[in-house]
Amino acid sequence: MKTNLFSLLLILTTFVADAQSEVEMADQFRADGKINVVIAVIGIILVGLFVYLFRLDRKITDLENRLK
């Protein structure tokens, strides 16, 4: 268990270090003023996923209560 946790920590550290490098595409979107559109689309997708998961959790809870 400790080795899995340590491996996950190392992987996350690598992702964070890589994410801090400069991204030319993001700079171009900022320059063109389209970064807000990208953020809005990502936000809509995330909200949709959260709503879906919330509804799915409610349905599963309802099914579990019916089985009891």
QUITAWO-V221752 format. One record per residue. N is the residue number from 1. PHI is phi as a letter, one per 40 degrees, with the letter a starting at -180 (NA if undefined). Layout:
n={N,N}
phi={PHI,PHI}
This chain:
n={1,2,3,4,5,6,7,8,9,10,11,12,13,14,15,16,17,18,19,20,21,22,23,24,25,26,27,28,29,30,31,32,33,34,35,36,37,38,39,40,41,42,43,44,45,46,47,48,49,50,51,52,53,54,55,56,57,58,59,60,61,62,63,64,65,66,67,68}
phi={NA,c,c,c,c,c,c,c,c,c,c,c,c,c,c,c,c,c,c,c,c,c,b,c,c,c,c,c,c,c,c,c,g,b,c,c,c,c,c,c,c,c,c,c,c,c,c,c,c,c,c,c,c,c,c,c,c,c,c,c,c,c,c,c,c,c,c,c}
